Every structure is written in structure tokens, then in C-alpha cells.
């Protein structure tokens, strides 16, 4: 455990302990090199002795240090000293979302969604850098004093690779995803599940699953359905219900596949909260029979439309398992059954020939009618039903349709808008652009496409593209009047860089901010540099103390005031020196002092045998009680 006043790396001064966790303690510290306050997470002793754990701790901290985003608590530094392993992070003054929920009971859905959007943006930034948090929960989300929401504790995150990540379940069991609870892989969609649980708690004030032990809660995450938030709390619209339920699907492929999809739905829910626009695969809570009907409808729709989204192509795993079971049963037919089929084959052949003949006659009849009435469209095909097959209705336009007229949609994610347009036009496809802000994707770059790459669609189909419009403008906090350290902390917490200039001021106290550029409350690019001008106090100049010995008291005072110096008078009995005459001074003649310095002048009180010279400005006697007028003068009597 670190003590107050200790230094790490000769730059971080420990000020106080501000928190503790399962594997680390957190301290508030001051970085003397950059003159700012930081939070330092220090690995506990029992973990610091495990070399494997320490290696993992450092690697994960270094990967998180590459993240810079307004909705992420930034990691500044990582190091070790005398067996102490630590991470230096941005210090955020505020309250955790967990405490905020406990304080509010439950959060109104509009406020909850606004908080959720900021959390999702932080997740999106991490996922873009292939970093999975694995411990999204209200305790790891901080709401700063200025209302900015930040995700913290990426210290246990691990850089995701192109392959599946295998790891033990981590984080609080109340927010753990089913795949983590089973000890399986975890990826970006695991964070989305935990995000859904966190949103559920914001809306309802409680977690969906609870129990006497961590095991019982984990089992519920694996087996039980998440209740709709509206069934627990009133006033929650259908779109919010659906967003939570889609985030918390048991199977990862049925959740939001990335944070950008989630953010788009959250933003839309603020505009049309009562509209049921969230696409679920499959519909939440449907029965096995309903799932089969839904799958059949999807197959029919795929033949009746020119284009379909990749989501509609999802085939339910449970239906596939049923098909495999049917295949197994067919393979296990006995030899006796085969013999029965052979005996009946001739009868079936006769029936088939009859049906073919009927079909030919019907076809000739249809063609004859078509020629007679000279119609270019119309009519319908006969329905032929067999015991194991459901016939489909077709139209002439569908009959004429040739699959060769369809083209695969190219992958344009990551391309510029011009490049994407050229790639789509090359295969006779158009596009429709929608723009959304992004701090991680360069302006004009395609973030996502509405129809997945590889999907075959009809020529001239319009593909919807989501294109980055660059970073959202951020509001610069007003820090005029703050001291330098506080102003820097506020601006850095808001995501801005800070440079400091100094200037003299007659009105602003030394160390306080005189002005800033850009000025407070204006909007500018996130991460921009804000220049603050800090007061050095009133500018002073040096003056030379004159020789005052032999002056009358009043003349000495005039001399000092003319030079901008203050004075104080001390009287003393001086034999042989006229009353009111200066006998000494401090500082001495010729010394350099700042303007405004107080000079002490010693004045003779005189004696009975000595009279003061008549110079027109008589000094006061040692018994006089009157205070001196002028620039801060005062009179003392020395006995």
C-alpha cells in the first residue's frame, strides 16, 4: 500500500487513496512533470508476485493506452518500480453510474438512453481498436461533474485477435454474458450483452437476475430469458424494450453485431420511442412452431423480392438441428422398408406419367388463352400439392426473372464516399448516404453498409451507406477565474489539450486564469488545444532607496511616496539631533527594492537643549499621537 507523499517514477506524488478493487488499489496523485492530477491504479501485492499475471497486466494496460476518446477514461502511462506495478490514468471527478442509480432509484428512459449512447460510443472506440472490455457494468462507468460519461477500467481488457478469444469469465456475475459464464470465448458482442444488462438496470433500478450465489446468477444468464424492462417498470416504450432484449440475446449472432448499429437504434429511440423499428432475429419469445413458420416465411420472401438483407438469411440453429435429425432417421430405414418402396415403384411411375400428361395439357391450354387475349401479364400457375411439399405461387414477372441478372454487393466499408460510389456503380448499383459523427473514423469514410457484402441483389438497387461526418463539436468549458491546476484538469477531463501562457495583471490574483482561447461555451473539435493565460500578479519594478538621513520627517515621506515606496515612522531619543530630523533608515541608502516596499525611517525625539531647524515642515515629537498621512505611513515611539 502506498503512503501519502510517496513518489513514483520521480514525478507522481501520491495524495490519497480513492478506491479499491478486486486486484488493485486506486490513488489520487499529482504529476509534477505535466502539473496535473491523475489516478494511479496499483496492482495488489498478491497479484504482483505472479509473473504471468504481471505480464498480462502490463500488456493489457499498454493496449488500453492507445485509446483516446471523450467517453473513455484515458490511460497516460504504465510502469513498475520496486515491485510496484501501476497504471496512470485520467482523473475523473464525479460519481459512478452504480451510485447514481442507487441515488435515483431508476432513471427516466430519455436520460438513460442519453447515458447509454455515450457508453456505447466509448465501447465503439475500443472495439474499433480490437479491444474488448469484458467488464461493462455501472461500477465501471463514471459520470463527471460536467455530465460527461466515461467508461473506465480497460486495464483488464485484452486486444482482440482475428481468431476467437478464449478466456475465463471475468467481471461481475450480474452483468456477465452467457458465453463468459460458460467459460467460452468473448468478443465485442459480449460487451454488448453486458451493456444491455446495464441499460436494464438504469431503466428499472434493479438487475434482471439475482440469487444467493454467483453460480445461481450465472446459470440464469445461461438459461433464463431477460424480462422486458416495461414488465418491471412503467413508462418504458416498445423501442427501448426491444433494444434491451436484442442486446441480451443468448446467442451472439442474434445481438447487435457492433456498437454502431446499437448507437443508431438508441438515437432513433429518442425520436420515435413508440415505434417498433428494432429488427429482432428471431422475434423475442416466440415458440418453436412460430420459429418454423417464421423461417418458412423468410424463404418465401427471399423468392418474392429483388434484394434481401443479410439478417433475413439467418437460419435458426434449432431448425438445422431438427433437419439433421430427420436426415439421420432417413439413413436408419430398415431393408424391409426399401423392399416395400421397390414394390410400389411401378405404380408410382404410372401416376407420375399421368400427372405429366395432365401438366402438358394444362400448359397448352394456358398458352392458347395467352395468345388469344394477347395479354403480356396475368394468369396464374396451377397449384400442385404433395404430402411433403408446399407449392409456391408465382407471377409471370417472377417466372421471367433470371438469377443471372442479380449482382453481389461489394464491400465498401472503410472506403471513401467517392471510392464506394465507384465500386457500386461498377456493378450497376446506386447508393444513398446517411452521415453520422465519429471520432475514430475519418470524415468521408464509409462506416457501415445497409446490405451486407456478398448479398446478391437486382441491378439498380440502392444501397444505404453510413458515412462518417467527422468528430462532433464539443463545448469548451469556461475556466476563467480558476486556478491553473483546476483549469487544466477541467479542460483535460472534457477531452481538450491545454497550453499555458503567463501575464501580469493588476486585477487578477496570481495563479488564476485571466483569459482562454477558444473562449468558454464555444464549440470546437474534440481534442483541440485550449490556451489559458495565467496571472503573475501585479507587475512590479525595482527602485533604489534614497538617502533620507538628515531630512525632516515630512520631507522624507514625500521622497518615499514619489518613488512608490511605503513607510513607517519610529521615534527615538537622540542627543544632539534636532527634533523631527531623520537619524536612520531601513533598508539602507542605495539598496534595490520592489516598488511598494515599506521603508522604516527613524526620527529624533530631540531634547530640552536642542531645537529643530526652521525648514517650514516641522516634524512631530516623540510624544505626538497623530498618525502619518500618505502612502501607508505609521508612527511608533521607542522609549
C-alpha positions in Angstrom: 0.0 0.0 0.0 1.3 3.4 -0.9 1.6 6.3 1.6 0.8 9.9 1.2 3.8 11.9 -0.1 5.5 9.0 -1.8 6.7 9.5 -5.4 6.5 7.0 -8.3 8.9 7.5 -11.2 10.1 10.7 -9.6 7.0 12.5 -11.0 3.8 11.1 -9.5 3.2 12.3 -5.9 0.7 10.1 -4.0 -2.0 12.3 -2.4 -4.7 9.9 -1.1 -6.3 6.5 -1.7 -9.7 7.0 -3.5 -10.8 3.4 -4.2 -10.0 -0.3 -4.1 -11.0 -3.2 -6.3 -10.5 -7.0 -6.6 -7.0 -6.8 -7.9 -5.8 -3.2 -7.4 -6.0 0.0 -5.3 -6.6 3.4 -6.8 -4.8 6.6 -5.6 -5.2 10.2 -6.5 -1.8 11.7 -7.4 -0.2 14.8 -8.9 2.0 14.6 -11.9 4.7 17.2 -11.3 6.1 16.9 -14.8 2.8 18.0 -16.5 1.3 19.8 -13.5 -2.0 17.8 -13.4 -3.9 15.4 -11.2 -4.1 11.8 -12.2 -5.5 8.5 -10.9 -3.0 5.7 -10.4 -4.1 2.0 -10.3 -1.6 -0.1 -8.3 -1.7 -3.9 -8.6 -2.2 -5.6 -5.2 0.7 -7.5 -3.7 -0.7 -11.0 -4.1 -1.0 -10.4 -7.8 2.3 -8.6 -8.3 4.1 -11.8 -7.3 2.6 -13.7 -10.1 4.9 -13.1 -13.1 2.4 -14.5 -15.6 -0.3 -12.2 -14.3 2.0 -9.2 -14.2 3.0 -9.8 -17.8 -0.7 -9.9 -18.8 -1.4 -6.8 -16.7 1.2 -4.8 -18.4 0.3 -6.0 -21.9 -3.3 -5.2 -21.4 -2.5 -1.7 -20.0 -0.3 -0.9 -22.9 -3.0 -1.9 -25.4 -5.6 0.3 -23.5 -3.1 3.2 -23.5 -3.7 3.5 -27.3 -7.3 4.5 -26.7 -8.1 8.3 -26.7 -11.8 9.1 -26.7 -14.1 11.6 -24.7 -16.1 8.7 -23.4 -13.2 6.6 -22.2 -11.0 7.2 -19.1 -7.7 7.7 -20.9 -4.6 5.7 -19.8 -1.5 8.0 -19.7 1.3 5.7 -18.5 2.2 2.2 -17.3 5.2 1.2 -15.3 6.8 -0.6 -12.3 9.1 0.5 -9.5 10.5 -1.7 -6.7 7.9 -4.4 -7.3 5.0 -1.9 -7.6 3.1 -2.3 -10.9 0.9 0.6 -11.8 -1.2 2.3 -14.5 -1.6 6.1 -14.6 -5.0 7.2 -15.8 -7.1 10.3 -16.3 -8.6 11.5 -13.0 -12.4 12.0 -13.4 -14.1 13.8 -10.6 -17.7 12.5 -10.4 -19.9 9.6 -9.4 -20.2 6.1 -10.7 -23.3 5.1 -12.6 -23.9 2.4 -9.9 -24.1 5.1 -7.2 -26.2 7.3 -9.5 -28.7 4.5 -10.0 -28.9 3.8 -6.2 -29.4 7.5 -5.6 -32.2 7.9 -8.3 -33.9 4.5 -7.9 -34.4 4.3 -11.6 -33.6 6.7 -14.4 -36.2 8.1 -16.8 -35.7 6.4 -20.2 -34.7 9.6 -22.1 -31.9 10.3 -19.6 -30.9 6.6 -19.5 -30.7 6.4 -23.3 -28.5 9.6 -23.4 -26.1 8.0 -20.9 -26.2 4.7 -22.8 -25.3 6.4 -26.1 -22.1 7.9 -24.5 -21.2 4.5 -23.1 -21.8 2.8 -26.5 -19.6 5.4 -28.1 -16.8 4.6 -25.7 -17.3 0.9 -26.5 -17.3 1.6 -30.2 -13.9 3.4 -30.0 -12.4 0.4 -28.1 -13.9 -2.2 -30.5 -12.5 -0.2 -33.4 -9.1 -0.8 -32.0 -9.9 -4.5 -31.4 -10.1 -4.1 -27.6 -12.8 -5.9 -25.7 -13.6 -4.5 -22.2 -15.2 -7.7 -20.7 -16.4 -6.0 -17.6 -19.0 -3.4 -18.7 -21.1 -2.6 -15.6 -22.3 0.5 -13.8 -19.4 0.4 -11.4 -17.0 0.9 -14.3 -18.9 3.9 -15.8 -18.3 7.4 -14.3 -20.5 10.5 -14.7 -18.3 13.5 -14.3 -19.3 16.8 -12.7 -19.9 18.4 -16.1 -22.2 15.4 -17.2 -19.6 13.6 -19.4 -20.0 9.8 -19.3 -16.8 7.8 -19.3 -16.0 4.1 -19.4 -13.1 3.1 -17.1 -11.1 0.0 -16.1 -9.8 -1.1 -19.5 -6.9 -2.4 -17.5 -8.3 -5.9 -17.7 -9.2 -5.7 -21.3 -7.2 -7.7 -23.9 -6.5 -6.9 -27.5 -8.8 -9.0 -29.7 -7.3 -11.0 -32.5 -8.9 -12.2 -35.7 -9.5 -15.6 -34.0 -11.9 -16.3 -31.2 -10.7 -15.2 -27.8 -10.8 -17.9 -25.1 -10.6 -16.8 -21.5 -12.1 -17.4 -18.2 -15.2 -15.4 -17.2 -14.3 -12.0 -15.8 -16.2 -9.2 -14.2 -19.3 -9.1 -12.0 -21.6 -12.0 -12.4 -24.7 -9.8 -12.6 -23.6 -8.4 -15.9 -21.7 -11.4 -17.4 -22.6 -12.7 -20.8 -23.7 -16.4 -21.2 -20.6 -17.2 -23.2 -18.4 -15.8 -20.4 -20.4 -17.7 -17.8 -19.8 -20.9 -19.7 -16.1 -20.1 -19.8 -16.2 -19.8 -23.5 -14.9 -17.2 -25.9 -15.8 -13.5 -25.6 -15.7 -10.8 -28.2 -17.3 -7.3 -28.8 -20.8 -8.8 -28.6 -20.1 -9.9 -25.0 -19.6 -6.2 -24.2 -23.0 -5.5 -25.9 -24.7 -8.1 -23.7 -23.3 -6.5 -20.5 -24.3 -3.1 -21.9 -27.9 -4.4 -22.2 -27.9 -5.5 -18.6 -26.6 -2.1 -17.5 -29.3 -0.3 -19.6 -31.9 -2.6 -18.0 -30.7 -1.6 -14.5 -30.8 2.1 -15.4 -34.4 1.8 -16.6 -35.7 -0.4 -13.8 -33.4 0.2 -10.8 -32.6 -3.5 -10.5 -30.6 -6.2 -12.3 -32.7 -8.8 -14.2 -31.1 -11.8 -12.4 -30.1 -12.2 -8.7 -29.5 -15.1 -6.4 -27.9 -16.4 -3.3 -24.6 -17.3 -5.1 -22.6 -16.3 -8.1 -23.3 -19.8 -9.6 -27.0 -19.4 -9.4 -26.9 -16.0 -11.1 -24.6 -17.3 -13.8 -26.9 -20.2 -14.5 -29.8 -17.7 -15.0 -27.8 -15.8 -17.6 -27.2 -19.0 -19.5 -30.7 -20.5 -19.3 -33.4 -17.8 -18.4 -34.9 -15.1 -20.6 -34.4 -11.5 -19.8 -37.7 -9.9 -18.9 -38.8 -6.8 -20.8 -37.9 -3.7 -18.8 -41.5 -2.5 -19.3 -42.7 -5.5 -17.3 -40.6 -4.3 -14.3 -41.1 -0.5 -14.5 -43.8 1.7 -16.0 -43.3 4.3 -18.8 -40.8 2.4 -21.0 -41.6 2.5 -24.7 -41.5 -0.5 -27.0 -38.3 0.6 -28.9 -36.3 0.7 -25.6 -37.7 -2.8 -24.7 -36.6 -4.2 -28.0 -33.1 -2.6 -27.8 -32.5 -4.2 -24.3 -33.8 -7.5 -25.5 -31.7 -7.5 -28.7 -28.6 -6.7 -26.7 -29.2 -9.6 -24.3 -30.0 -12.4 -26.7 -28.4 -15.7 -25.6 -26.7 -16.3 -28.9 -24.2 -13.7 -30.0 -25.3 -13.8 -33.7 -28.8 -12.5 -32.6 -27.5 -9.5 -30.8 -26.3 -6.2 -32.3 -23.2 -7.2 -34.2 -21.4 -3.9 -33.5 -21.8 -0.8 -31.4 -22.6 1.4 -34.4 -25.8 -0.5 -35.0 -26.7 -0.1 -31.4 -26.0 3.6 -31.3 -28.2 4.2 -34.4 -31.1 2.4 -32.7 -30.6 4.3 -29.4 -30.6 7.7 -31.2 -33.7 6.7 -33.2 -35.5 5.7 -29.9 -35.2 9.2 -28.7 -37.0 10.5 -31.8 -39.7 7.8 -32.2 -39.7 5.9 -28.9 -43.1 4.2 -29.5 -42.2 2.9 -33.0 -41.4 -0.8 -33.2 -38.4 -0.4 -35.5 -35.8 -2.8 -33.9 -35.2 -5.8 -36.0 -35.0 -9.0 -33.9 -33.7 -12.4 -35.2 -35.7 -14.3 -34.3 -38.6 -12.4 -32.6 -38.1 -12.4 -28.9 -40.1 -15.1 -27.0 -41.6 -16.9 -30.0 -42.4 -20.6 -29.7 -40.8 -23.5 -31.6 -43.7 -23.7 -34.0 -43.7 -19.9 -34.5 -40.0 -20.1 -35.3 -40.6 -22.7 -38.0 -43.4 -20.6 -39.6 -41.1 -17.6 -39.4 -38.4 -19.5 -41.2 -40.8 -20.6 -43.9 -41.9 -17.0 -44.4 -38.3 -15.9 -44.8 -37.7 -18.5 -47.5 -40.9 -17.3 -49.4 -39.9 -13.6 -49.0 -36.4 -14.4 -50.5 -38.0 -15.6 -53.7 -40.5 -12.7 -53.9 -38.1 -9.8 -53.5 -35.3 -8.4 -55.6 -33.0 -7.9 -52.6 -32.8 -9.0 -49.1 -30.6 -8.1 -46.1 -28.1 -10.4 -44.6 -30.3 -10.6 -41.4 -33.1 -12.3 -43.4 -30.7 -15.0 -44.4 -30.2 -16.2 -40.8 -31.3 -19.8 -40.4 -32.2 -20.8 -36.9 -29.8 -23.3 -35.4 -32.5 -25.3 -33.8 -34.2 -25.8 -37.2 -31.0 -27.0 -38.6 -30.7 -29.5 -35.8 -34.2 -30.8 -36.5 -33.3 -31.2 -40.2 -30.2 -33.2 -39.2 -32.4 -35.4 -37.0 -34.7 -36.1 -40.0 -31.7 -36.9 -42.1 -30.5 -39.4 -39.5 -33.9 -41.1 -39.4 -33.9 -41.5 -43.2 -30.5 -43.1 -43.0 -31.7 -45.6 -40.5 -34.6 -47.1 -42.6 -34.6 -50.9 -42.5 -34.0 -53.1 -45.5 -37.7 -54.2 -45.3 -38.8 -50.6 -45.9 -36.5 -50.5 -49.0 -38.2 -53.6 -50.4 -41.7 -52.0 -49.9 -40.5 -49.0 -51.8 -39.3 -51.1 -54.8 -42.6 -53.0 -54.9 -44.5 -49.8 -55.2 -42.2 -48.1 -57.7 -44.1 -49.2 -60.9 -47.4 -47.9 -59.5 -45.8 -44.6 -58.7 -44.3 -44.4 -62.2 -47.7 -44.7 -63.8 -49.1 -42.0 -61.6 -46.2 -39.7 -62.5 -46.8 -40.2 -66.2 -50.4 -39.4 -65.7 -49.6 -36.2 -63.9 -47.0 -35.2 -66.6 -49.7 -35.6 -69.3 -52.1 -33.5 -67.3 -49.4 -30.9 -66.9 -48.7 -30.8 -70.6 -52.4 -30.3 -71.5 -52.7 -27.6 -68.9 -49.6 -25.8 -70.2 -51.0 -25.9 -73.8 -54.3 -24.5 -72.6 -52.6 -21.6 -70.8 -50.5 -20.7 -73.8 -53.6 -20.8 -76.1 -55.5 -18.4 -73.7 -52.5 -16.2 -73.6 -52.2 -15.9 -77.3 -56.0 -15.3 -77.8 -56.4 -12.5 -75.3 -52.9 -11.0 -76.2 -52.0 -10.3 -72.6 -48.5 -9.6 -71.6 -49.0 -10.4 -68.0 -51.6 -12.2 -65.9 -52.7 -15.7 -65.2 -51.5 -17.9 -62.6 -49.9 -21.3 -62.4 -51.7 -24.3 -61.1 -51.1 -25.4 -57.5 -49.8 -28.9 -57.2 -49.8 -30.3 -53.7 -47.9 -33.3 -52.5 -47.9 -34.7 -49.0 -44.4 -33.5 -48.2 -44.1 -30.2 -50.3 -45.9 -26.9 -50.2 -46.2 -25.3 -53.7 -45.3 -21.7 -54.2 -47.4 -19.1 -56.0 -45.6 -17.5 -58.9 -46.3 -14.5 -61.1 -45.2 -14.0 -64.7 -42.6 -11.4 -63.7 -41.1 -13.9 -61.2 -41.2 -16.7 -63.9 -39.2 -14.4 -66.3 -36.7 -13.3 -63.6 -33.3 -14.7 -64.2 -30.9 -15.0 -61.2 -28.1 -14.1 -63.6 -29.5 -10.5 -63.6 -28.6 -10.2 -59.9 -25.2 -8.9 -58.8 -23.2 -9.3 -55.5 -22.9 -6.3 -53.3 -19.3 -5.2 -53.0 -17.7 -4.5 -49.6 -17.2 -0.7 -49.4 -16.7 -0.3 -45.6 -13.6 1.7 -45.0 -13.6 3.3 -48.4 -14.1 7.0 -49.1 -17.5 8.0 -50.4 -16.1 8.5 -53.9 -14.5 5.1 -53.9 -17.6 3.4 -52.6 -19.7 5.1 -55.3 -17.3 3.9 -58.0 -17.3 0.4 -56.6 -21.2 0.2 -56.5 -21.6 1.9 -59.9 -19.2 -0.6 -61.4 -21.8 -3.4 -60.7 -24.8 -1.2 -61.6 -25.8 -0.4 -58.1 -26.7 3.0 -56.6 -26.3 4.3 -53.1 -27.9 6.6 -50.5 -25.7 8.3 -48.0 -26.5 8.9 -44.3 -24.0 10.7 -42.2 -23.1 10.2 -38.5 -20.3 11.8 -36.4 -17.3 9.7 -35.5 -14.1 10.5 -33.6 -12.4 7.3 -34.8 -13.4 7.1 -38.5 -12.0 9.8 -40.8 -14.5 12.2 -42.3 -16.0 10.9 -45.6 -15.2 7.3 -44.9 -17.9 4.6 -45.0 -18.7 3.2 -41.5 -21.2 0.5 -42.5 -23.4 -0.5 -45.4 -27.1 -1.4 -45.1 -26.8 -4.5 -47.3 -24.1 -6.9 -46.4 -21.2 -7.5 -48.8 -21.7 -10.6 -50.9 -25.5 -10.4 -50.9 -27.0 -10.8 -54.4 -29.4 -8.1 -55.3 -31.1 -6.9 -58.5 -29.2 -4.3 -60.6 -30.0 -0.7 -59.9 -30.7 -1.5 -56.3 -29.9 1.4 -53.9 -27.5 0.5 -51.1 -27.7 2.6 -47.9 -24.2 3.7 -46.7 -23.4 5.2 -43.2 -20.6 7.7 -43.8 -18.5 9.5 -41.1 -19.1 13.2 -40.8 -16.0 13.6 -38.6 -15.9 14.4 -34.9 -18.9 16.0 -33.2 -18.2 19.5 -32.0 -17.5 19.7 -28.2 -18.3 22.7 -25.9 -15.2 24.3 -24.3 -15.7 24.7 -20.5 -15.3 28.3 -19.1 -12.3 28.2 -16.8 -11.7 32.0 -16.4 -11.1 32.7 -12.7 -10.0 29.1 -11.9 -6.5 28.4 -10.6 -4.1 26.9 -13.1 -4.3 23.3 -11.9 -8.0 23.2 -11.6 -8.5 24.8 -15.1 -6.1 22.3 -16.7 -7.9 19.4 -15.0 -11.4 20.6 -16.2 -10.3 21.1 -19.8 -8.5 17.7 -20.0 -11.4 15.9 -18.4 -13.5 17.4 -21.2 -11.1 15.9 -23.8 -9.1 19.0 -24.7 -5.4 19.7 -24.7 -4.1 22.6 -22.7 -1.2 25.1 -23.2 -0.4 27.7 -20.6 0.8 31.3 -21.0 1.6 33.8 -18.2 0.9 37.5 -18.0 1.0 40.3 -15.4 -2.4 41.6 -14.2 -3.3 44.5 -11.9 -6.7 43.0 -11.2 -6.4 39.1 -11.2 -4.8 37.3 -8.4 -1.5 35.5 -9.1 -2.1 31.9 -10.3 -5.6 32.5 -11.6 -6.8 32.3 -15.2 -7.1 35.7 -16.9 -8.5 34.5 -20.2 -8.7 31.5 -22.5 -8.8 30.8 -26.3 -11.2 29.5 -27.5 -13.4 31.3 -25.0 -15.7 29.3 -22.8 -19.0 27.8 -24.0 -17.9 27.9 -27.7 -17.9 24.8 -29.8 -14.8 23.3 -31.4 -13.3 20.0 -32.4 -12.8 17.4 -29.6 -9.2 17.1 -28.6 -8.4 20.7 -29.8 -5.9 22.8 -27.9 -7.2 25.4 -25.4 -4.7 28.1 -24.4 -5.1 29.6 -20.9 -3.4 32.8 -19.8 -2.5 32.7 -16.1 -1.9 35.8 -13.9 1.6 36.5 -12.5 0.0 39.1 -10.3 0.7 42.9 -10.4 3.9 43.8 -12.3 6.4 45.4 -10.0 9.6 47.4 -10.8 12.8 47.9 -8.8 13.6 51.3 -7.2 16.7 52.5 -5.4 16.2 53.5 -1.8 17.3 57.2 -1.4 19.4 58.6 1.5 16.9 60.1 4.0 19.3 60.8 6.9 19.2 64.5 7.8 15.8 65.1 6.2 12.9 66.3 8.2 10.2 63.7 8.7 7.8 65.3 6.2 10.4 65.7 3.5 11.5 62.1 3.9 7.9 60.9 3.5 7.5 63.0 0.3 10.6 61.4 -1.2 9.4 57.9 -0.4 6.0 58.5 -1.9 7.4 59.9 -5.1 9.3 56.6 -5.6 6.2 54.5 -4.9 7.5 53.2 -1.6 5.6 52.8 1.7 7.0 54.0 5.0 6.7 53.6 8.8 8.0 56.1 11.4 9.9 55.2 14.6 10.9 58.0 17.1 13.9 57.7 19.3 15.8 59.9 21.8 18.9 61.2 20.1 21.2 63.6 21.9 22.5 66.4 19.8 19.9 65.8 16.9 17.1 68.3 16.3 13.6 67.1 17.0 11.9 65.7 13.8 15.1 65.1 11.9 15.7 61.6 10.3 18.5 59.8 12.1 18.4 56.5 10.3 16.6 54.3 7.8 16.0 50.6 6.8 16.6 49.4 4.0 19.8 51.4 3.7 20.6 54.0 1.1 21.3 52.6 -2.4 19.6 49.2 -1.9 17.4 47.9 -4.7 13.8 47.0 -3.6 10.5 46.3 -5.4 8.0 49.1 -5.8 5.6 49.2 -2.8 8.3 48.0 -0.3 8.0 49.6 3.2 10.9 51.7 4.4 11.4 52.3 8.1 12.6 55.8 9.0 13.9 56.7 12.4 13.1 60.3 13.7 14.7 62.1 16.6 12.5 63.0 19.5 15.0 65.8 20.4 16.0 67.1 23.9 15.5 70.3 26.0 18.7 71.9 24.9 18.2 71.3 21.1 15.8 73.0 18.8 14.8 71.8 15.3 15.9 73.9 12.4 13.2 76.0 10.8 12.6 74.4 7.4 9.0 75.2 7.1 7.9 71.5 7.6 8.2 70.7 11.3 8.4 67.0 12.3 6.2 65.6 15.0 7.6 65.0 18.5 8.1 61.6 20.1 5.0 62.3 22.3 2.8 63.2 19.4 0.0 60.6 18.9 -1.1 61.7 15.5 -0.7 59.0 12.7 1.1 59.9 9.5 -0.9 60.6 6.4 0.2 59.3 2.9 1.3 56.0 1.5 0.7 53.6 4.3 2.7 55.5 6.9 2.6 54.8 10.7 4.4 56.2 13.7 5.9 54.3 16.7 7.7 55.7 19.8 10.8 54.0 21.1 11.5 54.7 24.7 
